[in-house]
Amino acid sequence: MIVYLLRRVLYAVPIALAVSIVCFLLVHLAPGDPVNAIVSADAPADVVEQVRRAYGLDRPLPVQFWLWLGHVVQGDFGQSLASGRPVWEEMSGAIVNTLRLSLVAAGLGFAMGSLLGVLAAARRNTRIDKLVAVSYTHLRAHETRGNL
């Protein structure tokens, strides 16, 4: 089991790296200059250059990516352009809500599955047993086709 988990984690690393490269490049392929999102269009040229240096946008793309990735790995996601607050603070509320929702959904799924399983076992060859069996068979068919 530990070997399986290690293998899954090792597979996740190159996938996460590839996704981060694609996302990073999409930001730079978008029309316009990323500095325009930070400073106003009528900002003086020296202010634009100062912001470009501060964010490392004056360096080549590979250097920018590795600097950005180094900050992300350390947990520094930077400042939000919209609110000026650290991005981690902005995300933490959403992460907490997502975990709550996931736990409630898992609990409901476990409770409903257990209840229906007990009912199907207690009432063999009745409508409830057949309904649960059909639902289970349908779910398994979708899992094997990769639809879930």
C-alpha positions in Angstrom: 0.0 0.0 0.0 2.8 2.4 0.8 4.5 1.6 -2.5 1.3 2.4 -4.3 0.9 5.7 -2.5 4.5 6.7 -3.2 4.1 5.8 -6.8 0.9 8.0 -7.0 2.7 10.9 -5.4 5.7 10.5 -7.8 3.3 10.5 -10.7 1.7 13.6 -9.4 4.9 15.6 -9.3 5.6 15.8 -13.1 1.9 16.4 -13.8 1.8 19.3 -11.3 5.0 20.7 -12.8 3.5 20.5 -16.3 0.3 22.1 -15.3 2.2 24.9 -13.5 4.3 25.5 -16.7 1.2 25.7 -18.9 -0.6 28.1 -16.5 2.5 30.3 -16.2 2.9 30.4 -20.0 -0.8 31.2 -20.5 -0.4 34.3 -18.3 2.5 35.5 -20.4 0.8 34.6 -23.7 -2.3 36.7 -22.9 -2.4 39.9 -24.8 -0.9 42.9 -23.0 1.8 43.3 -20.5 1.4 41.7 -17.0 2.6 45.0 -15.5 -0.5 46.7 -16.9 -2.5 44.7 -14.4 -0.5 46.2 -11.6 0.0 49.8 -12.5 -2.3 52.2 -14.4 -1.9 52.8 -18.1 -0.7 56.4 -17.6 2.0 55.5 -15.1 5.4 57.0 -15.7 8.0 54.8 -17.5 10.3 54.7 -14.5 7.5 53.4 -12.2 6.6 50.7 -14.8 10.3 49.7 -14.9 10.5 49.7 -11.1 7.5 47.4 -10.9 8.9 45.2 -13.6 12.1 44.8 -11.6 10.3 44.3 -8.3 8.2 41.4 -9.8 11.2 40.0 -11.7 9.4 40.6 -15.1 12.6 42.0 -16.5 14.2 38.5 -16.4 13.9 35.7 -19.0 10.8 33.5 -18.8 12.6 30.4 -17.5 14.2 32.5 -14.7 10.8 34.0 -13.9 9.2 30.6 -13.8 11.8 29.1 -11.4 11.6 32.2 -9.1 7.8 31.9 -9.1 7.9 28.1 -8.5 10.4 28.6 -5.6 8.0 31.0 -3.9 5.0 28.7 -4.4 6.9 25.7 -3.0 7.6 27.8 0.1 3.9 28.7 0.4 4.4 32.3 -0.8 1.6 32.9 -3.3 2.2 36.6 -3.5 -0.3 39.5 -3.1 -3.7 39.7 -4.6 -4.0 42.4 -7.3 -7.6 42.9 -6.4 -7.5 43.2 -2.7 -3.8 43.7 -1.9 -4.0 40.9 0.7 -1.8 37.8 0.6 -3.2 35.2 -1.8 -3.0 32.5 0.9 -5.4 34.5 3.1 -7.8 34.8 0.2 -7.6 31.1 -0.5 -7.8 29.8 3.1 -11.5 30.6 3.5 -12.3 28.8 0.3 -10.2 25.8 1.3 -12.0 25.6 4.7 -15.4 25.7 3.0 -14.3 23.1 0.4 -13.2 20.7 3.2 -16.4 21.2 5.1 -18.5 20.5 2.0 -16.4 17.4 1.2 -16.7 16.0 4.7 -20.5 16.5 4.7 -20.8 14.9 1.3 -18.7 12.0 2.3 -20.6 11.5 5.5 -24.0 11.6 3.7 -22.7 9.2 1.1 -21.5 6.8 3.7 -24.7 7.1 5.7 -27.0 6.6 2.7 -24.9 3.8 1.3 -24.9 2.0 4.6 -28.6 2.5 5.1 -29.5 1.3 1.6 -27.1 -1.7 2.0 -28.7 -2.8 5.2 -32.2 -2.3 3.8 -31.3 -4.3 0.7 -29.9 -7.1 2.8 -32.8 -7.1 5.2 -35.4 -7.1 2.4 -34.0 -9.5 -0.1 -35.7 -9.9 -3.4 -38.0 -6.9 -2.8 -38.2 -3.7 -4.8 -35.7 -1.9 -2.5 -33.2 -4.7 -3.0 -33.6 -4.6 -6.8 -33.4 -0.8 -6.8 -30.1 -0.8 -4.8 -28.7 -3.6 -7.0 -29.6 -1.7 -10.2 -28.1 1.6 -8.8 -24.9 -0.2 -7.7 -24.6 -2.0 -11.1 -25.1 1.3 -12.9 -22.5 3.0 -10.8 -20.0 0.3 -11.3 -20.6 0.4 -15.1 -19.8 4.2 -15.1 -16.7 3.6 -13.0 -15.3 1.0 -15.4 -15.9 3.3 -18.3 -14.2 6.2 -16.5 -17.2 8.4 -16.5 -16.9 9.3 -12.8 
